[in-house]
Amino acid sequence: MLNSLSKAAFACLWCFVLVLPWDMYADLPVVGSIPRLVGIVASAVGVLYIVARRRVRPLSWFHVSALVFVFWAAISMLWSIDQDATRTRLLTYLQLALLMWLIWEIAWSPHRTRALLGAYVLGVSVAAVATVHDYLSGVHATGYPGRFNGLSVDPNELGVTLALALPMAWYLSLSQGQRRVAWLWQLYLPLAITAILLTASRGAFLTMLVALAIIPATQGRLRLRTKAALCALALGSLLLAFSFVPEATLERLQTTRGDIESGYFGNRGRIWRAGLEVAREHPLVGVGAGAFGAAVVPSLNFEWASHSVPLSILVEDGIVGLLIFLAMFGAAITALRAVPRLPRRFGLVLLLALGVGSLSLELGYRKQFWFVLGIVAAEGALLPRSQRGSDLGSTDGSARPRAAGSSVPAVGQ
């Protein structure tokens, strides 16, 4: 019974990760988007499984830091300049924290963590195919002439979401024993690169370049012939994408360096300066979680989004909140020290890509942002293969992963 419930909980979680990129697609009455509906079901089944199991895994330092961050956001209700926005953001943080906890409790084996990574790659592949289809059909993104976005997702957010899956697909291909299946994962590269260029998002383009660092970072474990073939695949993907993408899109991407040097970067410079002014006035505790828009209205006459995760947290949660948030990243990185070389390098490249993507996009309360953090934390808690033999025998027949930051294996059923 418990084994069946465990499989059901994982299946629901897998489906939720699959539909993460479809946030804006097919709004449903009452429950909202498809990811919200699937997330409700996954949460209910996951919590039911954990209750039936009657024990929980010890939390890692990453999860402790995340809970402290959510708690600090809740406390900011006391001084928030926009109570409604803070209340909404707090509810979002609680849901995202639940997602990370379910990953921690349910994805307790290498097989399961990689299955969730595969679900994410498959989900964003649908968005990538839809983006290419929009381009071939001449359907431009609403409000973004010359740019394309599948499933009606904001092109900047879509581009970063696609870029984050690049190291995932590469990691899955190297972790796959069957060569034919491995090549299927690697086919995501030309598809994603093409779709990212079609979004014409400069932030996503930079994120893509960082994400592709997973290729040279993992070359040491491969034979020379395999290295040459994979490098040819990566180079061919870039050439194919650049030849496929319209010239106007490439011209926009070429303005990236000049835009950064001028401090403009798609009108973000003005927003960032206004945000920094607010941060100087409320340096320690901020203006309240989710209240960035209300804080910049006096300067910009509009509730602009921050377009930057660090700036958003600095303005909303102050220096205290930013330090707690950085501690989350630090704990995730620290947890990777004990894992084998391949997952360690994968986790580091993925976190670096997430950090770069977050500099020009407000992802701090988005599902894909917290999923990446949660899956890296789960990967960082897995035992090396050489240590799994003595930890078999749980009710599900799985290896029991250690709690991060502890040398004592945790119950991982």
Disulfide bonds with the S-S distance in Angstrom:
none
